[in-house]
Amino acid sequence: MKKYIFLLLCIPALLLSGCEKWLDVSPEDQVDANSLFETGDGYRNALHGIYINMASSTLYGQNLTWGLVDVIGQCYKTTTSQMSQTSAPTFAKAAKYQFDDADVKSSVSSIWLSAYNAIANCNKLIQQSRQESDMTKFSEGASERDLILGEALALRAMLHFDLLRLFAPAPAADDQQPYIPYRETLNHEVGSYLTVEAFLKKVEQDLLEASRLVGAFDTIPEHKIWLTTDFRIKGQGASNLAPEDIFFAYRGYRMNYYAIHALMARVYAYWGRYEDAYEMAKEVVDANVDGEQCFEFTSESELATNYKYYHGVIFALTSQSLDESFRTWSSNATQGHRLEVDVLDLYGDSSDDKRGTVLMNDNNTSKKYMNIANGSDSGDDMIPLIRLSEMYYIIGEYYARMNNYPDGCQQLTIVCNARGVLGTRTADSWESFQRELLLEYRKDLLGEGQLFFQYKRMNIAPLNLSSQLAKDVRFVFSRPDNENIH
């Protein structure tokens, strides 16, 4: 695919993933930091290296999407025949909240270390970008430097935010104790451990600066069309309007302006700042270019041949090994090593909901991360991280928290209708709306690592848990024993 043209440029950056070590080691097949930042292409390579590292299985390529986080979010069946402690010990034990088990702790430690490694690389790029005085290195001058800096800040915020959601309590259960550090410098000092509130203010600060820097590029009239689906995801927009430099193409696979604001909506909702969340989400939903929506729902006729429903994907990563990795847990997997969905419990017996019919294999595993055999432009290598439906859920929740349940339910209905579900969602109390909302998160964001965090921020046990297991729910991972941060 064309987007791999610019990803191939960052192979040197991938080889530099050893945290601090890559800053001063320069074998024949690597480049040191000084060499890397001698040219504008070096800055581009460093940025793309961060994106690719984030798509690794220890982070968003598995653990933080369809893997560990969705397992503890109770997205899959956990009976013996589907997920056994013999063939899938980590997932089987994590599903029962055995966070102190050695296998689970090992996976959690890998998330901690990989995320802070990625943050270290963000910090190096941020530091170099801020210090850079020679704008002639960049083909588009200061605007390109600012774009790279803004994306790196947004990625740093996103990685930190997900670490907070794993290793600290939600604001709703905040005990005002310090939990994890927010790393903003590239040195060996761990830094101060922050409270949840102080940490979220750091996330917000980075995202606000990122919005300003990236927005100066993405919201230019001739650039804004690059955020529509044909350009943002498929790279197939009108040639006379397409960017001449592929570095500026495929903005859906980069931290674009609206992705930053969608992430801010997610952060504010988690923080309990619902009006701020609403305003950010509404801006994303309303984003358009001359009346053409930037983000829209995939048409019902395409739902069987577009497993990612990518018309509504605001930000995604990409991995060429995604299908191979996912199949080991999906249709080709043996019993005891499958991530099976309780389709009847999740989608009911309705044949209208395409998510429960055309998006499921015969053995009740999801097709979302499998390649499509017909060879269509299907986003096979896409890892969706933020999508349009979540923005509607955030808007709906805002209305419901204002006791406006009809308008709140209308936002859920819009998503359901787009997925083929007939009728209207209804609720007449916060409790009934909350249940409808969580059911919709379960359905639409399956395999995307968000459901667990919805339960956590609302401080309730997963809906489908037995009463016995509900007593054992844990929302906070312990920090790794050695707490390695680089």
Secondary structure, 3 states (H helix, E strand, C coil): CCHHHHHHHHHHHHCCCCHHHHHCCCCCCCCCHHHHCCCHHHHHHHHHHHHHHHCCCCCCCCCCCCCHHHHHCCCCCCCCCCECCCCCHHHHHHCCCCCCCHHHHHHHHHHHHHHHHHHHHHHHHHHHHHHCCCHHHCCCCHHHHHHHHHHHHHHHHHHHHHHHHHHCCCHHHCCCCCCEECCCCCCCCCCCEECHHHHHHHHHHHHHHHHHHHHHHHCCHHHHHHHCHHHHCCCCCCCCCCCCCHHHCCHHHCCCHHHHHHHHHHHHHHHCCHHHHHHHHHHHHHCEECCEECCCCCCHHHCCCCCCCHHHEEEEEECCCHHHHHHCCCCCCCCCECCECCHHHHHCCCCCCHHHCCCECCCCEECCCCCCCCCCCCCCCEEEEEEHHHHHHHHHHHHHHCCCHHHHHHHHHHHHHHCCCCCCCCCCCHHHHHHHHHHHHHHHCCCCCCHHHHHHHHCCCCCCCCHHHHCCCCCCCCCCCCCCCC
